[in-house]
Amino acid sequence: MKILTLNCWSNSIKYHLFSWDRKQLLAMGTVERVGLGSSFIRQSVSGKTPYCRETEYIDHHGAVSLIIACLTDRQQGVLTERGNIAAVAHRVAHGGEQFRHSVAIDAHVLTAIRQLQHLAPLHCASNIAGIEAALAQLPGIPHVAIFDTAFHVSMPEHAFLYPLPYEWYQQYGVRRYGFHGPSHLYLSRRGAVLLNKPVDSCNLITIHLDRGVSLCAIQNGRSIDTSMGMTPLEGALMETRSGDIDPGINAYMMQKLNLSVREMEQILNHKSGLLGLTGLRPGRQRFLEAVLDGEPHCRLALEIESYRIRKYIGSYLAVIGALDGIIFTAGSSRLEWLVREKVLEGLEGFGIRFDRERNRAACPGKEELDISADGSRLRLLVIPTNEELVFVEDTARIVRGASGSDDCHDYSFARSGFIPFRPEI
């Protein structure tokens, strides 16, 4: 069974094609500048030279069509025809309180996703456009929605409610939802295996560190708190997002600069974070290289980023109780060791000690590593995340007619004999 995963953003789509029967990644790629003009696709297939094709303009419908065309291209593709695709997995940013696990998409589900669009307008519009395009071009096969928020439905009320008028929650759904759920799910299950503990008795802090950054407090295998909120804007400092700020700043600066709500939203989401502090265009590798070169704004931005992550770790230590480990994703830059080093420095008072050489040896996309120093009270792990594998397993399970809930599913990566997928691409 071949499963296509689509991760649709406003101006890009990331895709992977898996052979579930062979447990193999067949192809992967991205379409960039969707809706902006001068669009292009990059695709990698095992055993073939990476391929790039340019086009003048495509929307999400055109982008999905281009993906299918490249996957079925006689020279550059890996499929003989689009009919070889058995199912499509769609990442959906927001499931609200309605969707508590992955589900097969039908007209009712798609309508419900549209009705939730106001909770994450910057993300859900693109998700919906991708779903509509794929349904039109790949009809008659299962399409499955995997929700970023689903892993966090186990949060208690005292963690997800904001101290705002209660009717805002009742009428408008204003509450903490959390995001990066598939990543935190994967990290928590792999962490339990590496710690040789049952998932339901494993206490962890997982840190998804990439363009978006989020932390999750996991108690007995379940999310009890997470740094992102009603939208992905809350929480840690990110590549272009501000993360936590005084909410009074919004009204103050809107008045000072005569900004509209839309303009303020754009600044907080796309012109803040590392970009706002340093002026560097997005790219963690470039940012961390500038830190090593001594660029003062970048060094300060790293201090702010690591300080804020460390504060979240401290707060989660207080709410989780006895902790088994802290897990970092490997990140997208080979220099992410810098961030981990800054985050973990100063935590010795909690018995948390890391090994500098082990930490610097952990590279993105490589093996799972323990960076704990000898004598550390808890384990410190670096695990390359694999959200796409969560998408694929949920989709394969739903195609077989099983429940979409992760609570009752024995994921392959939660088993001791699991060998992480390593794409030969």
TIMI-602310 format. One record per residue (C-alpha): residue in three letters; x, y, z. Coordinates in steps of 0.02 Angstrom, whole numbers, padded with zeros to 5 digits, always signed. Each point is the difference from the previous one (the first is absolute). Example, Ala and Ser with C-alpha at 12.3 -4.5 7.8 and 13.67 -1.06 7.14 Angstrom:
ALA+00615-00225+00390/SER+00069+00172-00033/
***
This chain:
MET+00000+00000+00000/LYS+00073+00167-00055/ILE-00048+00151+00107/LEU+00030+00181-00049/THR+00018+00127+00140/LEU-00037+00185-00030/ASN+00054+00137+00118/CYS-00074+00159-00074/TRP+00050+00176+00052/SER-00050+00168-00072/ASN+00141+00006-00127/SER+00073-00176+00002/ILE-00043-00185+00005/LYS+00111-00136+00071/TYR-00038-00177-00057/HIS+00059-00178+00028/LEU-00047-00162-00088/PHE+00013-00158+00106/SER-00017-00183-00042/TRP-00083-00060+00160/ASP+00017-00184-00046/ARG+00187+00016-00029/LYS+00025+00127+00141/GLN+00094+00111-00120/LEU+00003+00184-00045/LEU-00012+00006-00190/ALA+00006+00186-00035/MET-00005+00169+00085/GLY-00007+00179-00056/THR-00062+00177+00020/VAL-00093+00124-00107/GLU+00052+00178+00037/ARG-00074+00172-00036/VAL-00177-00067-00017/GLY-00112+00146-00048/LEU+00147+00120-00017/GLY+00063-00032-00175/SER+00169-00071-00055/SER-00052-00162+00086/PHE+00107-00156-00002/ILE+00002-00180+00060/ARG+00147-00097+00068/GLN-00015-00190+00009/SER+00116-00138+00059/VAL-00023-00183-00047/SER+00109-00143+00059/GLY+00133-00040-00130/LYS-00033+00155-00105/THR+00076+00173-00012/PRO-00103+00130+00094/TYR-00119+00086-00120/CYS-00059+00181-00013/ARG-00135+00071-00112/GLU-00052+00182-00012/THR-00168+00075-00047/GLU-00067+00177-00011/TYR-00149-00008+00118/ILE-00097-00135+00092/ASP-00129+00000+00138/HIS-00025-00148+00118/HIS-00101-00094-00132/GLY+00141+00026-00125/ALA+00130-00049+00129/VAL-00085-00167+00040/SER-00016-00033-00187/LEU+00186+00036-00020/ILE+00043-00120+00142/ILE-00100-00140-00080/ALA+00078+00037-00170/CYS+00176-00010+00072/LEU-00036-00160+00097/THR-00065-00083-00160/ASP+00130+00074-00119/ARG+00083-00140-00099/GLN+00175+00069+00025/GLN-00007+00085+00169/GLY-00145-00085+00089/VAL-00029-00160+00096/LEU-00179-00046-00048/THR-00067-00066-00166/GLU-00167+00089+00025/ARG-00094+00102+00129/GLY-00110-00152+00033/ASN+00148-00077+00094/ILE-00036+00120+00144/ALA-00113-00093+00122/ALA-00032+00140+00127/VAL+00046+00178+00042/ALA+00044+00067+00173/HIS-00032+00185+00029/ARG+00076+00100+00142/VAL-00134+00115+00073/ALA+00057+00133+00122/HIS-00157+00015+00105/GLY-00129-00127+00055/GLY-00077+00105+00138/GLU-00087-00103+00133/GLN-00096-00098-00131/PHE+00141-00106-00072/ARG+00092-00098+00133/HIS+00090-00117-00119/SER+00033-00027-00185/VAL-00155-00030-00108/ALA-00047-00047-00177/ILE-00054+00154-00097/ASP-00177+00008-00067/ALA-00115+00146-00040/HIS-00052+00016+00183/VAL+00181+00002+00063/LEU+00054+00126-00132/THR-00144+00114+00048/ALA+00050-00012+00182/ILE+00181+00042-00041/ARG-00059+00153-00096/GLN-00102+00054+00151/LEU+00157-00010+00108/GLN+00101+00107-00119/HIS-00020+00155+00107/LEU+00104-00082+00138/ALA+00154-00006-00112/PRO-00036+00103-00155/LEU+00182+00012-00053/HIS+00014-00190-00007/CYS-00170-00078-00028/ALA-00038+00091-00163/SER+00152-00083-00079/ASN-00043-00169+00076/ILE-00176+00011-00072/ALA+00064+00053-00172/GLY+00116-00151-00003/ILE-00139-00118+00053/GLU-00119+00067-00133/ALA+00134-00013-00134/ALA+00047-00179+00046/LEU-00182-00056+00012/ALA-00031+00068-00175/GLN+00156-00078-00076/LEU+00006-00163+00098/PRO-00185-00047+00021/GLY-00063-00169+00056/ILE+00140-00034+00125/PRO+00007+00034+00188/HIS+00057+00173+00055/VAL+00043+00017+00184/ALA+00018+00156+00108/ILE+00138-00004+00132/PHE-00024+00143+00124/ASP+00143+00094+00081/THR-00109+00030+00153/ALA-00060-00180+00031/PHE+00145-00057+00110/HIS-00037+00140+00123/VAL-00184-00041+00031/SER+00054-00083+00164/MET+00044+00169+00078/PRO-00104+00037+00156/GLU-00112+00153+00008/HIS+00115+00093+00118/ALA+00136-00012-00133/PHE-00101+00043-00156/LEU-00116+00137+00064/TYR+00056+00182-00006/PRO-00047+00122+00139/LEU-00121+00090-00116/PRO-00190+00017+00000/TYR-00062-00180+00006/GLU-00129+00032-00135/TRP+00143+00030-00122/TYR+00044-00183+00020/GLN-00181-00056-00008/GLN-00048+00105-00151/TYR+00161+00022-00098/GLY+00112-00145+00052/VAL+00133+00111+00078/ARG+00117-00119+00091/ARG+00172-00081-00015/TYR+00005-00136-00133/GLY+00184-00029-00035/PHE+00085-00051-00162/HIS+00139-00112-00068/GLY-00099-00146+00071/PRO+00068-00134-00119/SER+00178+00051+00042/HIS-00028-00002+00189/LEU-00090-00168-00018/TYR+00146-00075-00096/LEU+00131+00070+00120/SER-00093-00060+00154/ARG-00021-00178-00067/ARG+00181-00013-00058/GLY+00057+00075+00165/ALA-00094-00132+00100/VAL+00084-00136-00102/LEU+00175+00072+00023/LEU-00032+00022+00186/ASN-00066-00179+00009/LYS-00160+00056+00085/PRO-00183-00033-00039/VAL-00076+00150-00088/ASP-00137+00017+00132/SER+00128+00025+00138/CYS+00124+00111-00091/ASN+00017+00185+00045/LEU+00085+00110-00128/ILE+00027+00175-00066/THR+00006-00003-00190/ILE+00068+00147-00099/HIS-00043+00021-00184/LEU+00136+00116-00063/ASP-00012+00060-00179/ARG-00075+00151-00090/GLY-00142-00020+00124/VAL+00046-00040+00181/SER-00110-00083+00130/LEU+00022-00093+00163/CYS-00113-00133+00074/ALA-00018-00061+00179/ILE-00037-00186-00007/GLN-00058-00092+00155/ASN-00028-00188-00011/GLY+00011+00010-00189/ARG-00133+00135-00020/SER+00012+00185-00037/ILE-00047+00103+00153/ASP+00063+00169-00061/THR+00082+00076-00152/SER+00076+00168-00044/MET-00102+00044-00154/GLY-00176+00059+00033/MET-00160+00036-00094/THR+00114+00039-00148/PRO+00181-00048-00037/LEU+00053+00178+00045/GLU+00009-00027+00189/GLY+00150-00077+00086/ALA+00186+00000-00036/LEU+00088+00124-00114/MET-00003-00068-00178/GLU+00075+00037-00170/THR-00127+00135-00047/ARG-00127-00009+00144/SER+00015+00100+00159/GLY-00057-00133+00122/ASP-00054+00063+00172/ILE-00015+00189+00016/ASP-00099+00120+00110/PRO-00172+00005-00085/GLY-00007+00186+00037/ILE+00137+00027-00130/ASN-00125-00039-00139/ALA-00118+00145+00039/TYR+00145+00118+00041/MET+00091-00026-00166/MET-00160-00004-00101/GLN-00037+00174+00066/LYS+00179+00064-00020/LEU+00018-00061-00180/ASN-00183+00005-00051/LEU+00003-00185-00040/SER-00151-00105-00047/VAL-00034-00167+00085/ARG+00059-00089-00157/GLU+00161+00102-00006/MET+00037-00036+00183/GLU-00033-00184-00027/GLN+00121-00002-00147/ILE+00136+00083+00105/LEU-00018-00122+00145/ASN-00003-00153-00113/HIS+00119+00046-00141/LYS+00112+00144+00053/SER+00043-00040+00181/GLY+00098-00136+00089/LEU+00177-00028-00061/LEU-00036+00101-00157/GLY-00061+00149+00100/LEU+00149-00003+00119/THR+00137-00027-00129/GLY-00067+00059-00168/LEU+00060-00164-00077/ARG-00118-00086-00119/PRO-00065-00171+00059/GLY+00126-00141+00012/ARG+00066-00074+00163/GLN+00164-00054-00078/ARG+00038+00178-00054/PHE-00053+00068+00169/LEU+00109-00120+00099/GLU+00149+00029-00114/ALA-00019+00186+00037/VAL+00000-00040+00187/LEU+00166-00092-00018/ASP+00067+00147-00100/GLY-00040+00112+00148/GLU-00138+00105-00078/PRO-00069+00091+00154/HIS-00185+00001-00043/CYS+00005-00186-00041/ARG+00093-00040+00162/LEU-00132+00096+00096/ALA-00140-00088-00093/LEU+00075-00169+00046/GLU+00008+00053+00182/ILE-00184+00051-00005/GLU-00053-00160-00089/SER+00093-00117+00117/TYR-00051+00099+00156/ARG-00184-00013-00045/ILE+00012-00187-00037/ARG+00090-00025+00166/LYS-00141+00092+00091/TYR-00127-00118-00077/ILE+00104-00149+00055/GLY+00000+00068+00178/SER-00188+00025+00002/TYR-00031-00175-00069/LEU+00114-00076+00131/ALA-00117+00077+00128/VAL-00159-00074-00076/ILE+00057-00171-00059/GLY+00086-00060+00158/ALA+00135-00133-00010/LEU+00071+00016-00175/ASP+00079-00140-00102/GLY+00074+00101-00141/ILE+00007+00152-00113/ILE-00008-00031-00186/PHE+00054+00120-00137/THR-00035-00023-00183/ALA+00159+00003-00102/GLY-00052+00164-00083/SER+00034+00053-00179/SER+00175+00070+00024/ARG+00162-00093+00036/LEU+00035+00138+00128/GLU-00152-00032+00111/TRP+00122-00063+00132/LEU+00027+00185+00038/VAL-00182+00021+00051/ARG-00004-00159+00104/GLU+00160+00052+00088/LYS-00071+00170+00044/VAL-00166-00074+00056/LEU+00077-00131+00113/GLU+00133+00109+00080/GLY-00051+00051+00175/LEU-00116-00148+00032/GLU+00128-00093+00106/GLY-00097+00048+00156/PHE-00138-00118-00059/GLY+00125-00140-00028/ILE-00004+00028-00188/ARG+00173-00018-00076/PHE+00046-00018-00183/ASP+00159-00058-00086/ARG+00067+00135-00116/GLU+00087-00119-00120/ARG-00151-00113-00015/ASN-00111+00151-00028/ARG+00109+00067-00140/ALA+00001-00171-00084/ALA-00191+00001-00019/CYS-00041+00053-00179/PRO-00169+00028-00085/GLY-00075-00152-00085/LYS+00125-00120+00078/GLU-00012-00131+00137/GLU-00084+00015+00170/LEU+00127+00055+00129/ASP+00014+00014+00188/ILE+00091+00162+00044/SER-00012-00022+00189/ALA+00157+00017+00102/ASP+00050-00137+00119/GLY-00093+00028+00163/SER-00144+00099-00076/ARG-00160-00028+00100/LEU-00102-00021-00159/ARG+00032-00044-00182/LEU+00026+00130-00135/LEU-00039-00066-00175/VAL+00011+00068-00176/ILE-00123-00089-00114/PRO-00031+00042-00184/THR-00188+00021-00007/ASN-00106-00085-00132/GLU-00171+00082-00012/GLU-00029-00077-00171/LEU+00011-00175+00072/VAL-00140+00046+00121/PHE-00101+00061-00149/VAL+00031-00162-00093/GLU-00037-00117+00145/ASP-00161+00091+00044/THR-00054-00006-00181/ALA+00044-00184-00022/ARG-00097-00041+00158/ILE-00155+00097-00055/VAL+00006-00079-00173/ARG-00006-00169+00086/GLY-00155+00057+00096/ALA+00080+00020+00172/SER-00022+00145+00121/GLY+00097+00160-00028/SER+00038+00024+00185/ASP+00184-00010+00045/ASP-00044-00060+00175/CYS-00049-00172-00063/HIS+00128-00016-00139/ASP+00164-00092+00010/TYR+00107+00109-00111/SER+00147-00090-00079/PHE+00119+00132+00068/ALA-00061-00035+00177/ARG+00075-00176-00008/SER+00172-00044+00061/GLY+00051-00083-00165/PHE-00044+00150-00107/ILE+00133+00063-00120/PRO-00030+00183-00045/PHE-00038+00032-00183/ARG+00156+00064-00084/PRO-00040+00064-00174/GLU+00125-00059-00130/ILE-00029+00160-00098/
***
